[in-house]
Amino acid sequence: MAVKRTSSGAPWEAQVGYCRALRSGDHIYVSGTAPLADDGSVLAPGDAEAQTRRCLEIIAAALADLGARPEHIVRTRMYVTDITRWAEYGRAHAAFFGDFLPAAAMVEVARLIDPDMLIEIEVEALLDEA
């Protein structure tokens, strides 16, 4: 089975040895996605909702590169540094998905790769056909 990969150009992709997302048949797996601005800096330090939106924008672009749309997402995993801010992360998540609700998890972690990052999101998507 052919595997198709896409990159977002994040500096860690080459350093760690991974791709932003890959498609194998009708499954797409998107790596943990951080809220990076176009210049590579952390977008909106301190703003949990804006960082969540940015992660989801990057994920949507990776999905598009692999022939999918956000409504194909079946599962999200949100890694957050402060679970007490769950409503802020949740607002952006809910707005992004609308009526296409995936299975989801939100887990507090001690820290992410940059101290200004409040969230990192990974997703799985399933297309109707390969």
Buried (B, 14 or more C-beta within 10 A) or exposed (E): EEEEBBBBEBEEBEEEEBBBBBBEEEBBBBBBBBBBEEEEEBBBBEBBBBBBBBBBBBBBBBBEBBEBEBEBBBBBBBBBBEEEBBEBBBBBBEEBBEEEEBEBEBEEEEEBEEEBBBBBBBBBBBBEEE
